[in-house]
């Protein structure tokens, strides 16, 4: 079924491929988007390769890297320069949201580890040793979370 707010329509009523997007809401609402692609491939790419956010992040980094050396040329084209500035601003806002979430997660984990240490110091030490080992083993500079 395809959902439009409180109205659910069977997807055979509408042509094309559909992908469900679950925005962060408290109401459990899902948005179904019709796009020209193979839903199975998109699902596999997201689960096996990279999320849409990670893909967009890499494209954004590449565009901004390519635009960097063109600063002089962009000064002559106000429209192109404005688009690059908008993209850089958007990327900075995304980075700020990521940093905010990272700080919140760090605080939660710190509080939980402190609670564990207060109850069982040996378990906290084992956990920290395991985490250090796993972090060292999984270190990949290109594997930034999105």
BELZINOR-V303009 format. One record per residue. PHI is phi in whole degrees, 0 to 359 (NA if undefined). BURIAL is b if it has 16 or more other C-alpha atoms within 10 Angstrom, else e. Layout:
phi: <PHI	PHI>
burial: <BURIAL	BURIAL>
This chain:
phi: <NA	252	255	234	64	271	263	250	245	302	293	289	287	242	284	101	266	234	231	273	241	253	291	282	233	268	260	70	286	239	249	253	248	272	223	268	192	260	302	294	295	301	298	293	298	295	276	256	244	196	292	302	299	294	299	295	298	294	297	300	302	294	298	293	295	290	285	308	292	266	307	297	294	291	299	280	239	300	294	295	298	298	293	293	297	298	294	297	295	299	298	294	294	298	300	295	296	300	296	298	294	298	296	294	295	301	298	299	294	302	297	292	293	298	295	298	297	294	268	204	301	297	296	295	298	298	300	296	297	297	296	300	296	295	295	296	288	258	299	219	300	273	263	277	292	243>
burial: <e	b	b	e	e	e	e	e	e	e	e	e	e	e	e	e	e	b	b	e	e	e	e	e	e	e	e	e	e	b	e	b	e	e	e	e	e	e	e	e	e	e	e	e	e	e	e	e	e	e	b	e	e	b	e	e	b	e	e	b	e	e	e	b	e	e	b	e	e	e	e	e	e	b	e	e	e	e	e	e	b	e	e	b	e	e	b	b	e	e	b	e	e	e	e	e	e	e	e	e	e	e	e	e	e	e	e	e	e	e	e	e	b	e	e	b	e	e	e	e	e	e	e	b	e	e	e	e	e	e	e	e	e	e	e	e	e	e	e	e	e	e	e	e	e	e>
